[in-house]
Amino acid sequence: MAHLAAVQTRNDRLQRKQQKLSLVRKLYQQGFEREDVLNLLAFVDWVLTLPQDLEREFQLEVEQIVYKRMRLLWHCSRVPIAFFVPNTSLS
């Protein structure tokens, strides 16, 4: 997917950044852990290079994606498991 995005966005760096962000979101949606996403991003960074200013924007947006995901995980960990399991008492 990264190579296809590189070919499709050869002349449009803003679109390339969006494609790169889309790949990061898909990795997290597929359940990849942070370390796995970082390892795959090393390859994606090599294939989908961005100018320095767009790379900074990309990194800030990735931080927001990670922050939102961690906040959601933290929130879910505070909800009692019985809430999600039918026929289970909270007491």
C-alpha positions in Angstrom: 0.0 0.0 0.0 2.8 2.4 0.8 4.4 1.9 -2.7 1.1 2.4 -4.4 0.5 5.6 -2.4 4.0 6.8 -3.4 3.3 6.3 -7.1 -0.1 8.0 -6.8 1.2 11.0 -4.9 4.4 11.5 -6.7 3.5 15.1 -7.6 1.3 16.0 -4.7 3.1 16.2 -1.4 0.0 17.2 0.6 -1.9 14.2 -0.7 1.2 12.1 0.2 1.0 13.3 3.8 -2.7 12.4 3.9 -2.0 9.0 2.5 0.8 8.5 5.1 -1.6 9.5 7.9 -4.2 7.1 6.5 -1.7 4.2 6.7 -1.0 5.0 10.3 -4.7 5.1 11.2 -5.3 1.8 9.4 -2.4 0.2 11.3 -4.0 1.2 14.6 -7.5 0.3 13.5 -6.1 -3.2 12.6 -5.0 -3.6 16.2 -1.2 -3.1 15.7 0.6 -2.1 18.8 2.7 1.1 19.1 6.0 -0.7 18.6 4.7 -2.5 15.5 3.4 0.7 14.0 6.8 2.4 14.6 8.6 -0.5 12.9 6.3 -0.3 9.9 6.6 3.5 9.8 10.4 3.1 9.3 9.5 1.5 6.0 6.7 3.9 5.2 9.0 6.9 5.9 11.5 5.5 3.4 8.8 5.0 0.7 6.7 8.1 1.3 9.2 10.9 1.9 8.0 14.3 2.7 9.5 17.8 2.7 10.7 18.8 6.1 7.8 21.1 6.9 5.2 18.5 5.9 7.1 15.8 7.9 6.8 18.0 11.0 3.1 18.4 10.4 2.8 14.6 9.9 4.6 13.9 13.1 2.3 16.2 15.1 -0.8 14.6 13.6 0.6 11.1 14.4 1.1 12.3 18.0 -2.6 13.3 18.1 -3.7 9.9 16.7 -1.6 8.1 19.4 -2.8 10.5 22.1 -6.5 9.9 21.2 -5.9 6.1 21.1 -4.2 6.1 24.5 -6.9 8.3 26.0 -9.6 5.8 24.7 -7.7 2.8 26.1 -7.3 4.6 29.5 -11.0 5.4 29.6 -12.0 1.8 28.7 -9.7 0.4 31.4 -11.7 2.3 34.0 -15.0 0.8 33.0 -15.8 -2.3 34.9 -15.4 -5.5 32.9 -18.8 -6.7 34.0 -20.3 -3.8 32.0 -19.3 -5.6 28.8 -20.0 -9.2 29.9 -23.7 -10.2 29.9 -25.1 -11.9 33.0 -22.3 -10.6 35.2 -22.9 -8.7 38.4 -21.1 -5.5 39.3 -21.2 -6.3 43.0 
